C-alpha cells in the first residue's frame, strides 16, 4: 500500500507529510521493482544522485536516471539542487515522506484500480522477499535475531474499528520513524517493520 505503509482509508494527516495518491500515473510509477527500491533508498538514506541510487539498487546509471524521470513526472521525487557541487551534478529527494491510497477512491477509473493492484502486489512481494532474506541471515547476527519480532493476532472488529487499529499502529511507527535519533554513540541500522490487517478466516 505505502512507503510509510499507512493503510488504506485512514483520515488524512498533513502534519505527518503522508501524501494521498489520487491518480493512476503515480501508482503506475511505483509499480516497478527498481523504482520501488529507489524510493525506499531515498527514504532510508536521504537524497541521492542517479549514480548513487544505481549502485544502491544494482542497476545501470542510465536506467536509474530513466526511473528517476518517471518518478519525477509522477510528482514522487524532485531535484535537490542545493546539494549539487556543480551544474553537472543532480541530486534527488522524495517529495513526501510517505504515500498512501485506497482502491475505493478509484472505483470509476479502471486504469487506476489496475495500477493500484500492481503497486500493492509489488509491495507484498517485496515484504515477503525481505522476510525470506532476513530468515536466511538471522543466525549470523544474534543480537538482532534476539531483537527482531513477528506477531499475528485474530481480532473481532467492525470496519470502523479496524481503521482505528490501523491509525494507532501507524502512529506508533511514525513516532519512531520521525524521532530525532539520539547522539549517544549507539550503533543503529535501518529496520523494516510492516503490518497488515484485513478480514480472513482460519
Secondary structure as GFF3:
##gff-version 3
##sequence-region A 1 202
A	DSSP	three_ten_helix	14	16	.	.	.	ID=ss1
A	DSSP	beta_strand	18	20	.	.	.	ID=ss2
A	DSSP	alpha_helix	24	30	.	.	.	ID=ss3
A	DSSP	alpha_helix	33	45	.	.	.	ID=ss4
A	DSSP	beta_strand	48	49	.	.	.	ID=ss5
A	DSSP	alpha_helix	50	57	.	.	.	ID=ss6
A	DSSP	alpha_helix	61	73	.	.	.	ID=ss7
A	DSSP	beta_strand	77	79	.	.	.	ID=ss8
A	DSSP	three_ten_helix	81	83	.	.	.	ID=ss9
A	DSSP	beta_strand	91	94	.	.	.	ID=ss10
A	DSSP	beta_strand	98	100	.	.	.	ID=ss11
A	DSSP	three_ten_helix	103	106	.	.	.	ID=ss12
A	DSSP	alpha_helix	110	137	.	.	.	ID=ss13
A	DSSP	three_ten_helix	138	140	.	.	.	ID=ss14
A	DSSP	alpha_helix	142	147	.	.	.	ID=ss15
A	DSSP	alpha_helix	159	177	.	.	.	ID=ss16
###
